[in-house]
Amino acid sequence: MEPRVRAALPADVRAINAIYNHYVRTSTCTWHLTEESDAGRLAWLRARTPAHPALVVEIEGKVVGWGSLSTYNSRQGWSTTVEDSVFIEHTRHGQGLGKLMLGELLRRAEALGHESVIARISGEQTASRRLHASLGFVEAGLLKAVGRKFGQKLDCVYMLRTLRQP
């Protein structure tokens, strides 16, 4: 069966957290140090606005990934810039699901009138950097040693995709 991207629902919270919390425990792709609770994730989902959707990708009815568009900065001057998040179940890497999800987020961002999408990526996350580059993101900045996880200092790479000119 083909993967399908759809809006995230409250019933998806447990699956979203299972995917995300794996990375909290094992990876620097998120700099969260504590796992997200189902109650916290449900509050996050309910706080989404139409301009900032949360999506899931499912195969045969099972959620195998999720993504979202979030406010990049709360100041009004940033209102047409969003930040993307994409997380795929770790056993499903290399199947094109990240590209499917990020592509859908970009389509929706443009349809919603956003002008640019920013990705903040941990410097050593080369797969995420390659994924974003494959969909037209360019490196826009580097913050050296600004994060810390698992006892290591981490760089943050900013990548930018311009959707339309203001």
N, C-alpha and C positions, 0 to 999 in steps of 0.2 A: 504494500500500500504506500502511496505517495505521502510525504510529509505535508501537513496543513498548518498554516499560521492563522491564528484567530485571537480575538481579545481574551485576555486573562480574566478568569472568573474566581469568585471566592472559593469555589470547590478545588481550584488549582493550587491554593496556597501551600499545602503540604508538599506537593511535587516540586513547586518552585523552590521551597526551602531545602528540600533534599538535594537538589542540584546546587544551590548556592552555598549551603553550609559545608558541602564537600570541599569547596574551594576555600572557605574560611579556614578549615582545618589543615589543608594540604598545599595551598598555593599562594603565591604573591599576586595573582591576578585581581584579588580584592585585598584591600588593606584593612578590612574589618578583622578584629582579633577575637571577637565573640560571635557565636552563632546567632542567627536571627530566630526569634520565636514565631510560632504560627500566629499568635495574637498581634505581634508587631508587624508581621508581613501583611496580615489582613488589614490593619490600619493603613499601611502604606498603599495597598491596592485601593481601598475605599477613598483615599485622599487624591487619587489620580484625577486629572481633569481631561476633558476631551482633547486638549492641545498637547497632553503629555500621556499618551497611552502606554499600557503594559500589555504585551502580547505573549502568547506561548506558541511553540511549535509542537505538534503532536503527530505520532505515527500509530495507527491502529488504536486510537483513543487514549494513548499514553503520552503524557507530557514529557518531552525529551529535551526541552530547552525553553528559554524565555528571554525576553528583551524588553527594554523600555526607553522612552524618551523622557528626560527630566529637565526641569528648569536648570539652566547653567548658573545663573546669578539672579537674585531676586530684584535687583535694581531695574527699573523700567527700560533703561537703555539697552539692556541685554534681552529684551522680550522676544526677539526673533532668533535667538541662539539657544539651542538645546544640547544636552549631553546624552550620548547613547550608552546603554549597558546591554551586553549580550553574554549569556551563560548557557552552555550546552552540556548535557549530561556527559561526564568524563568518559564513559564507555562508547560514546557516539562521535568522538572527534574524527575528522577526516571524511565525513559523509556529506559535506556541503551544507550542513544545517546552520552553521554560523553565518555563512554567506546568504542563505535564504532569509534568515531572521534580520540581519543587518540591511539587506536589500529592501525588505518590507518596511523596516523602520525609516529608511531614507525616502521611500515612496510616500509614506504617510507624512513624514516631516514636511516634504515639499507641498503635498496637498493641503496641509494645515497652515501653510503660509510661512513656515520657518525659513530663514535665509541661510543658516549655517548650523552644522552639527559638529560638536567637539567630542573627541574621545581622549580620556586621560588613561594612559596605559603604563603599567609598571615596565620599566626599561628592559628587563630581561624576558618579557613576554613576547617573543618574536612571532609566534603564531598569530597573536592578536594584532600585532603591527602589520603583518603580511595581509591578514584578512581585511583590515581597514584600507590599506594601500590598494588592494585589488578592487575596491569599490570607489576609488578616486580620492581618498583622504591623502593629505600631504602632511609631513612633519612640520609643525608650526612652533615648536619650542621644546626645551629640555630643562627640567629642574633637577639639578644634581643632588643626590643624597638627602631628599626631603622626606622620605618615608622610612619606616623601620618595621620589619616583621621577621620572625624566626631568627632574631639576633643579627640580621643583616641590614645594611643601609640600602635604600632603594631609590632609583631615579624615577622620575615621572616624565614620560614622553607625551606631549600634546600633539594630537593629530586633528586636522581640520578638513571638513568637506563643505565647500560653498555650494549651496543649492541654487541660488538665484542672486542676481545683483540687486542691491537696494535701490 
